[in-house]
Amino acid sequence: MVRRTAAPNSPALEATAGLVPTRLAGSLTGKPREWWIHWILRIAVAGEFIGHGAFGTLGKEAWLAYYDIFGISAATGRDLMPLTGSLDIALGVLVLVYPVRAALLYMACWGLFTAALRPLAGEGGWELVERSYNYGVPFALLLLHGFGTSLRDWVSPLRDIPRLTKERARGFALGFRATIAAYLIGHGALGVLTNKPLLLDLYASVGLDTLVGDPATLNDVVGLFEIGLGLLMLRAATTPVLLFVLSWKLGTESLFITNGSYGAGFEVIERAGAYAAPLALICLNSIESREKGRVPHRGRAGSTLPVARIASPP
């Protein structure tokens, strides 16, 4: 007699369950891809809000222009900044220790709202496009868990994540590809179309300005490269390309540190969503190969199970 067996708490059985637990207990080896996607995005959302909130507590002068949009004076804006920043930090910590749908919805809307303030403050529409990770990543984490069916679902902790089918994973992958393409194209456009001065300062901090005679040319070269990379994301989001995007984004944002910018470390942390998106997309792409490894289960029509080891009869 031939029978299929698997350990009671094995990754194989956990991966085929309707819900994958998000707990940190146990070995990381063999965790389902859904578990990794959840934690990659969860940590990224926390980083975004903790990093952004830190600038409120530090009293970042650039924020005053955003308060001014609503007729709030500079003096009042300085009083409000620590409160705004503290709320962001509290939400970031909440996501780490007790994530709930209501908080994620607020964070996605707040990320979109704050990104939209930039063009309203005269910084240009590409700032909104470039900040796609600020609102795209928290919204993706919410969608991965679903909206729920009751008020209780919106305030209950997210202790598990639904297992993704190949079709659903493909849909999320398209969303992440669009998010990554947006922030690459948006950032590139800030250099090519607006010649953003801050970018030149960042490049100069590692001596890149010495490679060209005209600093504006450097903005054009780097900007066109990023736009091309963003367009490539829409066609070929392979693992090597995604790892390069991750390295590129982490490297360019780390220029805030070499430039000695105010709160430089928080600038890097605030952009955690930009680093998380390629990693999440790698996991989503691999789900298709996981599905190909399944075989039909004869016990129930239409269901599938992963190939398990064959046990000899006793």
C-alpha positions in Angstrom: 0.0 0.0 0.0 1.3 3.5 -0.9 0.3 6.5 1.2 1.3 10.2 1.3 2.6 11.5 4.5 3.8 14.8 5.9 4.8 16.0 9.3 1.8 17.6 11.2 3.4 21.1 11.3 5.5 20.8 8.1 5.9 23.8 5.8 4.2 21.7 3.1 1.0 21.4 5.0 1.2 25.0 6.2 1.6 26.2 2.7 -1.5 24.4 1.5 -3.8 25.5 4.3 -6.4 28.1 3.6 -4.6 30.5 6.0 -0.9 30.9 6.7 -0.1 31.9 10.3 2.0 35.1 10.6 3.5 34.3 13.9 7.3 34.5 14.4 7.6 31.3 16.3 9.6 28.4 14.9 12.4 28.2 12.3 12.4 30.6 9.4 13.5 27.7 7.1 10.7 26.5 5.0 8.2 29.3 5.8 5.6 29.8 3.1 6.1 32.6 0.7 2.9 34.3 2.0 4.6 34.5 5.5 7.6 36.2 3.9 5.5 38.7 1.9 3.5 39.6 5.0 6.6 40.3 7.1 8.5 42.1 4.3 5.6 44.5 3.9 4.9 44.8 7.6 8.4 45.8 8.5 8.5 48.2 5.5 5.2 49.9 6.5 6.5 50.3 10.0 9.8 51.8 8.7 8.0 54.2 6.5 5.9 55.7 9.3 8.6 55.6 12.0 11.1 57.3 9.6 8.5 59.9 8.5 7.3 60.5 12.0 10.9 61.1 13.2 11.1 64.2 11.0 8.0 65.6 12.8 9.6 65.2 16.1 12.8 66.7 14.7 10.9 69.7 13.4 11.8 69.4 9.7 11.4 72.9 8.1 10.2 71.5 4.8 7.0 70.4 6.5 6.0 74.0 7.0 5.2 74.4 3.3 2.6 71.6 3.6 0.9 73.2 6.6 0.8 76.4 4.7 -1.4 74.8 2.1 -4.2 74.8 4.7 -3.4 78.3 5.9 -1.6 77.1 9.0 1.1 79.5 10.1 4.7 78.5 10.5 4.5 79.0 14.3 1.4 76.7 14.6 3.0 74.3 12.2 6.0 73.9 14.4 3.7 73.1 17.3 1.8 70.6 15.3 4.9 68.8 13.8 5.7 66.8 17.0 2.1 65.7 17.3 1.9 64.6 13.7 5.3 62.8 13.9 4.4 61.1 17.2 1.2 59.7 15.6 3.1 58.4 12.6 5.6 56.7 15.0 2.8 55.2 17.1 1.2 53.7 13.9 4.6 52.3 12.8 5.1 50.6 16.1 1.4 49.4 16.1 2.0 47.6 12.7 4.9 45.8 14.2 3.2 44.5 17.4 -0.5 44.6 16.6 -1.4 45.1 12.9 -5.0 45.7 12.1 -6.8 46.5 8.9 -8.1 49.9 10.1 -4.6 51.1 10.7 -3.4 49.9 7.3 -6.2 51.6 5.5 -5.5 54.9 7.4 -1.8 54.5 6.6 -2.4 53.9 2.9 -4.7 57.0 2.7 -2.3 59.1 4.8 0.7 58.1 2.6 -1.3 59.1 -0.5 -2.4 62.4 1.2 1.1 63.4 2.2 2.5 62.5 -1.2 -0.2 64.6 -2.9 0.8 67.6 -0.7 4.1 67.9 -2.5 2.7 69.0 -5.9 0.2 71.2 -4.1 3.2 72.9 -2.4 4.7 73.6 -5.8 7.2 70.6 -5.9 5.8 69.1 -9.1 3.6 66.2 -9.9 6.5 63.7 -10.3 6.9 63.9 -6.5 3.5 62.2 -6.2 4.5 59.5 -8.7 7.9 58.9 -7.1 6.3 58.4 -3.6 4.2 55.4 -4.9 5.7 53.2 -2.3 4.4 55.4 0.5 0.8 54.5 -0.3 1.2 51.4 -2.5 2.9 49.2 0.1 0.5 49.6 3.0 -2.5 49.3 0.6 -1.0 46.1 -0.8 -0.6 44.6 2.7 -4.2 45.4 3.4 -5.4 43.8 0.2 -3.3 40.7 0.8 -5.2 40.1 4.0 -8.6 41.2 2.6 -11.1 43.8 3.7 -12.9 41.5 6.1 -16.6 41.1 6.5 -17.4 42.9 9.8 -16.3 45.8 12.0 -14.6 43.3 14.2 -12.4 42.2 11.3 -11.1 45.8 10.9 -9.8 46.0 14.5 -8.7 42.4 15.1 -5.0 41.6 14.8 -3.9 40.0 11.5 -2.7 36.7 12.8 -2.8 34.9 9.4 -2.7 35.6 5.7 -4.7 33.9 3.0 -2.8 31.5 0.9 -2.3 32.9 -2.6 -3.3 31.1 -5.7 -1.2 31.6 -8.8 -3.8 33.9 -10.4 -4.1 36.1 -7.3 -0.3 36.2 -6.9 -0.1 37.3 -10.5 -2.5 40.2 -9.9 -0.5 41.4 -6.9 2.7 41.0 -8.9 1.3 43.4 -11.5 0.5 45.9 -8.8 4.0 45.8 -7.4 5.6 46.1 -10.8 3.5 49.2 -11.4 4.6 50.6 -8.0 8.3 50.0 -8.6 8.1 51.4 -12.1 6.3 54.5 -10.8 8.9 55.3 -8.2 11.8 54.7 -10.6 10.3 56.7 -13.4 9.1 59.4 -11.0 12.6 59.7 -9.4 14.2 59.8 -12.8 11.8 62.5 -14.0 12.8 64.7 -11.1 16.3 64.7 -12.4 15.6 64.9 -16.1 12.6 67.2 -16.2 12.9 69.3 -13.0 16.7 69.1 -12.5 16.1 68.8 -8.7 19.0 70.5 -6.9 18.9 68.0 -4.0 19.8 65.2 -6.3 22.9 67.0 -7.5 24.0 67.5 -3.9 23.5 63.7 -3.2 25.5 62.7 -6.3 28.3 65.2 -5.4 28.6 63.6 -1.9 30.3 60.6 -3.5 32.2 62.5 -6.2 29.9 61.7 -9.2 29.8 65.3 -10.2 33.5 65.1 -11.2 32.6 62.6 -13.9 30.8 65.2 -16.0 31.5 68.8 -16.9 28.0 70.1 -16.4 26.2 68.9 -13.2 22.8 69.1 -15.0 24.1 66.5 -17.4 24.6 64.1 -14.4 20.9 64.6 -13.5 20.0 63.7 -17.0 22.1 60.6 -17.2 21.0 59.2 -13.9 17.4 60.2 -14.5 17.2 58.6 -18.0 18.8 55.4 -16.6 16.1 55.3 -13.8 13.3 55.9 -16.3 14.6 53.1 -18.5 14.9 50.8 -15.5 11.3 51.7 -14.6 10.1 50.9 -18.1 12.0 47.6 -18.0 10.1 46.7 -14.8 6.9 46.7 -16.8 8.3 44.0 -19.1 11.0 42.0 -17.3 10.6 41.8 -13.6 13.1 38.9 -13.2 14.9 38.1 -9.9 18.2 39.5 -11.1 16.6 42.8 -12.2 14.6 43.1 -9.0 17.8 42.5 -6.9 19.5 45.2 -8.9 16.6 47.6 -8.3 16.7 46.9 -4.6 20.5 47.5 -4.5 20.2 50.7 -6.6 17.4 52.1 -4.5 19.1 51.4 -1.3 22.4 52.8 -2.6 21.0 56.0 -3.9 18.9 56.7 -0.8 22.0 56.0 1.3 23.5 59.1 -0.3 21.6 61.1 2.3 24.1 59.7 4.8 27.2 60.5 2.7 25.7 64.0 2.1 25.3 64.6 5.8 21.6 65.5 5.4 19.6 66.4 8.4 18.1 63.2 9.8 19.9 61.2 7.1 19.3 57.8 8.7 15.5 58.5 8.9 15.5 59.4 5.2 16.8 55.9 4.4 14.3 54.2 6.8 11.4 56.3 5.5 11.8 54.7 2.1 11.6 51.1 3.4 8.6 50.5 1.1 10.9 51.1 -2.0 13.2 48.3 -0.8 10.5 45.9 0.2 8.5 46.0 -3.1 11.2 44.2 -5.1 11.6 41.5 -2.4 7.8 41.0 -2.2 7.7 40.7 -6.0 10.4 38.0 -6.0 8.2 36.0 -3.6 5.1 36.5 -5.7 6.9 35.5 -8.8 8.0 32.3 -7.1 4.5 31.2 -6.2 3.8 30.2 -9.8 6.7 27.7 -9.7 5.3 26.5 -6.4 1.9 25.9 -8.0 3.6 23.9 -10.8 4.9 21.5 -8.2 1.5 20.5 -7.0 -0.3 17.3 -8.1 -4.1 16.6 -8.1 -5.4 15.1 -4.9 -7.7 12.2 -5.6 -9.6 12.7 -2.4 -11.5 15.8 -3.5 -12.2 17.1 -7.0 -10.3 20.2 -8.0 -8.0 20.2 -4.9 -4.3 19.9 -5.0 -1.5 19.0 -2.6 2.3 19.2 -2.9 4.2 16.1 -3.8 5.1 14.5 -0.4 7.5 11.7 0.3 6.3 8.1 -0.4 6.1 5.9 2.7 6.5 2.1 2.5 3.8 0.0 4.1 4.6 -1.2 7.6 
